[in-house]
Amino acid sequence: MVPETDVLISVDPSSVVSSRRISRIDRTDSGVGFTPGNRCAMIAHMAQELSWDLIGERIRLSRISAGLSQGAMADRVGLERSMVSKLERGKRHVDAVELTRIARVLDYPLSHFLSSPPAVVSKRTPASDVGEEELDRSDYRTKALLSDWLRDVRQLVDEGVLQTRPLLRFPDSAKNADEARDAALWLRDELGRGTEPLDSLAEECERAGQFVAVVPLPQGADGASLVDGDVAVAVVNEHMEPGRRRSTAAHELGHLFLGDEFSSDVGGGVHASRQDREEVVNAFAAEFLLPRVKARQAVVRRNQEEVRHNLIRLSATYRVSWSLTVRQAMSEGNGRTGFWQEMTDRVPTMAEFRDALGWKPQPDLSSIRVPPAYASAVMRALDGDLISTTRAVEMMRGQVTPDEFDEE
């Protein structure tokens, strides 16, 4: 399993722009449907609260995250490089048309440049061979996509079309893997799921108070999550295979449910303790997805081929990765290291999964990219003329297309 770490980023809460103002920016097609005069007035008003220096810094960091030089961005936007330099240093005010072009070139929503990040962002990043510079870009874009998801959820809440659920928290502490597994079973009971398979993880997370979206995160990021007052959100990378998407969603839910709080200091001993904490959260996620009692029932007094067949069925039914299924089935200190290593290495084919079930297992968090209550709220906002069709498609994160709305 790839080791993972959590990084916490803190900003001044006083610099965060209200979601109500941001919702007015995002309401029209792609957030840029105002008349030029209105857009200029809106940007000027926002700049008074955020300062042109902050807007310029957002432009600079976004450009770096996109891997563009000042000259390259200037060419694409239609500005002189010297003008871009002045914009980034807050020495020149950006007008609505220019900011719209910059947002399009850098592939960020307009609201991204007119708001500060949430006060706390908990980001899950797997250790890898990605270079430091690319990790920095990945980190920035991941935070931006997470913040954008939060703003969309907040907009629907503010418009009165989406209701938040109470954030479920484990009433006790979970200091080790065994306690984390107990916490996962406690949450399953609270959700009325017992030890049965979880159908839609987005729906289960939503019932626990966390809104999860599947988005195109950059290389080096599995997922990210944050809690902003009464709203908890998380994003999962669409580029991962289905089992890993579910594991990541469950992992981010674990951070919410176990009530983790991290310092922004990521040095030395703090980093080590965070690694330990990640193992606790990983244990929660695995147990939440596939309770060990179910996995171990499949291996009692059976030969290797029978065990493998039963585990294939479990992996497909619970829609988890093969490696997670095998780990949940293992008993500590059972002296069958060779048996389990061979079991891990013999990854089933899709045909074997199909044969075990009698049908092809359907991936979760694939065609369904946003939670069901959130999707219904988007439709209510559209029906109430609170958002446009283009904005609705954007808010649905690719779950629907403009053609599907036209068909209605």
N, C-alpha and C positions, 0 to 999 in steps of 0.2 A: 504494500500500500504506500502511496506517495505521502511523505510527511507533510503536514500543513501547519501554518502559523496564522495567528490573528494579528492584525495591525489596527490600532485605534488612532483615529485622527480627530483632533479637537480644534474648533474654531470659536471665535467670539460669538456667543449666541445673539448679542445685540445687533450683529451685522446681518442676521438672517431676515430676508424679506418675507412678508406674510404670504401664505398660500393664496389668500383671496386676491391680492394684487397680481400674483403670478397667473392665476386662473384667467384673469382678464386678458393677459397677453396671449395665452395659449388657446383661447376660445375659438379663434378663426382658423382657417386652413393653414396648417403648418405654423401657426402662431404669427403669421405675417399678413393677416388680412385687413389691417387697418389702412385708412387712407394715409398718404405720406405725411400730411399735417398732423393727424392724430398720433401716428407712430412717433414722429419727432417729439411731440409734447409728452407722450408716454415715456420715451427714453430719457428725456430731460428730467422728468419727475423722478424716475428711478435713479438716475445718476446723482440727484441731490441727496438721496438716502444712502447710496452705495459708494459714491465718489467715483469720479472718472479714473482715479488711480486704480481702484479695485476692478472696474470694468476692463481697464487696459491690462491688468494682471491676468484676468480671466482669459482675455484674448491671447495673451502671450503663452500661458500654460496650455491652452487648447491647441494652439499652433504647434507647440513642441510635442504634445501628445499625438498629433496627426503626422509627425515626422516631416514637417515643412520648415524651410528656412523663411526668413522674412521676405526675401526676394521672390521665392516660389509662391508664397501666399499673395504677395502684392500682385504678381502677374495674373493669378487666377481671379482675384477680386476686382482688378482694374484700378489699382492704386500705385503710387510711387512707393518704393521701399522705404524712403525717408518718412513718408506719411504713416506707414505701418509702425515704424519705430516710435514715432511720436504718440500714436494711439496706445501702444503697449506701455508707454511711460506715463500715460495720462496727461500728456502735454497738448493733445489735440482731441477735441470732442468728436465722437463718431455719430453720424446721422443714421436715420432709420434704414435707408437703402443700403448703406455700407455695412451696417451690422447684420442686415438680412443676408447679404452676399457672403459675409464672413461666416455666418452660421451655416450656410449651405455648403461652402467649401470645406469647412472643418467637420461637417456632419454632426453638429450639435443643435438642439432646439434653441430658439432665440432666448427663451427664459434662462438658459444656462448662463448666459453672459450678464444677466440682470439680477442674479441672486447669488448669495454665498452658500457654500455647502452646509448641510445640517450640522449641528453641533458635534455629533458623534457618528462616525461611520466605522462599523466593524467589518473588515474585509478578510475573506478567506483566500489565501494565496498558496498554492502548492509549491514546494521547493522544486526547482528545475534548473536546466542549463541556460535559461533565458538570461541575456546580459543585463547588467544593472540599468543601463539607459532604457532598454525596452521595458524592464520592470517598472520604472518610473512612469513611463507612458501608459502602461497597462493599469497602474494604480490610479492615475488621474482619470482615465476614461471610465474605469469601473465605478469610481465615486460619482462621476457625472451621470452615468446611466442609473445608478441607484437613486441619486437625488432627483432625477427626472421622474422616476417611477413614484417616488414619494409625493412629488408635486401633483402628479395625475390623480393619485388616490386622494390627496388632500382636496383637490378641486372638486371631486365628486362628493366628498363629505361636506364641504362648504356649501355646495349647491343643494344639499338636502336629498340627494338621490342615492347615497350610499351610507349605510349605518355601520359603524365599527362595532366589533365584538369585544367584550372584556378580554384583556390579555391574560391567558392562563399561565400561572407560575407554579412551580413545584413548591409545596408548603414547607418542605424540609431542605436541607443542604445535600448536595451530591458531590462528595470529595474524591470519590474513586470510581472505577468502572462498574463495580457491582452496584453501588448506590445509584449510578446513572441509569443502569438497566432497570432498577426498581422504579425510578422516576418515569422511564419510558412506558412501563407497564401501567403505572398510575395514570398517565395521560391517556393511554389507550382506553382504560376503564372510564375515565371522565368523558371521553368522546363516544362511549358505547360500542367500542370496537373489539374488546376482549383480546383474543389472539388471532383473529381472523385477518385475511388479506385486506390491505387498504387500497381502495379503487383509485380515486383521484387524490394525489398528495396535495395538490393545490387547494382542493376543497377541505381536506383535513387541517392543513395549516391555517386556512381562513377561519375555520371553526375554533381554532386555538387562539385566534386574534392576529395572525400574521398573513399579510397579503404577499403572495409569491408570484413573480413574473419570470418568464423565460425570455431572455434577451441575448443579443450577440455580444457577449463580453469579449475582451481581447485575450490574446494568448497569455497564459500565466495566471488567469483568474477563474476559479470554479464558481464562486458565488460571493455574495456580500449581503449584509443585513444591517438594519438600524431600527431603533425605537425613537420616535419623536412624539413625546407626550402620550396620547392615547392611541397612536397609530404605529404599528410595527410593519415593516416591509422587508422584503428580501428579493434578490435577483439570482437567477441560475443561468449558467452559460449554455446557450443552445447548441454549441459545437461539440458538447460531450455526448457520449453514448447514453442511451436511456437509463440504464441502471445507475450510472454515476450521477445523472441529473437528479434522480430520486434521492440518492444518498446525500447529495449536496443540499437539497431542499430540507431534508430531515436534519442535517447538521445545523443549518441556519435556524431551524425551529428549536433545536436544542439550546442554542445560545439564548434565545428568548425565554424558553421555558425554565432553564436552569438559573436564569437571572444573573448571567455573568456581567461584571463590570471590570473594565480594563483601564489601566493608566496609559497616557500617551507616551510614557517612557518605555522604549523597547530595547533597552540596553541589557547586557549581561544576564544577571540572575532573573530579571523579570521575564526576559525572553525564554529562559529555560522553564520557568514555572508555567508560562503560557503554552509551551509545547506539551507539558504534562496535562494541562487543562484540555488541550485539544483531544488528547486520548480519551478523556472522560466524555467529552461531547461526542466523539466518534462512537463510543460504546452506547451512548443514548440513541444515536441515529440508527445504528445497526439493530438494536433491540426494538425500536419503534417500527422499523420496516419489517423485520422478521424475528419474532420472539424466539429465543433459544429453545424454549420448551418444545416448540413445533419442529425446529430443525433437528433436535436430538432424538425426537421420537422416530425420525426417519432412519436412524442408524443403529438402533438397538437390535442386537443379535441378528445381524444380517451380513451377508458377504459383500465384497466390494462392488460387484455389479448391481446388486440390489440397492445398496446404499446410493450408488451413483444415479440409478434410475429415479429413486425417490427424491434425491436432491435436485435433479433436473426438473422434476415436477414442481417442487417447492420454489425454485428459482423463477420458473415461469409464472406460477400462480401468484406469488408475492411480488413479482416484477422487480427483482433485485439482481445485482450482478452475481456471477458465479463465485467470485472470490468472497463476497460477503456471505453467500449461502454456506460455503465450506467453513468459513471462520465461525459462523454461528453454530454449526453442527459439531465442531471440535470440543472435546472435553480437556481441560487443562490436566497435564501430567498423566495422560492415558498411555504413554509409551508407544504410540502408533505414528510416530513422526513420518516414517516412510510412506505409510498408507495415505496420510493426509496430503503429503507433498505430491504424490502421484495423482490424488484426487484433484488437487488444485491445478496441476499442469494439464489435465485432460479436460480442457474447456469444451463444453458441448457445442455442437453445430446447431444452426437454426432448424435443420431437419429433425434433430433429436428433441429439441424443445417442442416442435410441432407433434411429433409422435407421442411424446409423454402426455400431452394435453388433448390431442385430437384436433387441435386448431392452432393457428399461428398466434402466439401471444402478442397483444397490442401494447406498444410502448406508451408510457405515461409521460406527461409534460412534453409532448411533441406537437400534435395538432391543437391541444388545449394549452394555451400559453399564459392565460390569466385566470384568476379564480372565478367561480361561477357568479357569486354575488356582485363582484366588480363588473363582470361582463354585462349582467342585467342592468347595473347602474348606468353603464355607458349607453345602453339602448334607451333607458328612460331619459337620460340627458339629451340624446338625439331626438327622441319623440317630442320632448318639451322645448325644442329649438334652443337649447342651452349650448350646444356644440354643433359644428358642421359635420357632414359625412366624412370629409377628409380627416378632420380631427378625431372622429370616432374610430376610423381605421387605424390612425396613429396610436390612439390610446389602447387599442386591442392588441398591439404588439404583433401584428401579422396573423392573428387568429382568424380574421375575416378579410376579405378584399372589397374594393369599391364595387365590383360587379355583383357581389352578393347582396349589397344594399340596394343596388339598382333593380335586382330581381324582385325585391319586395315592393 
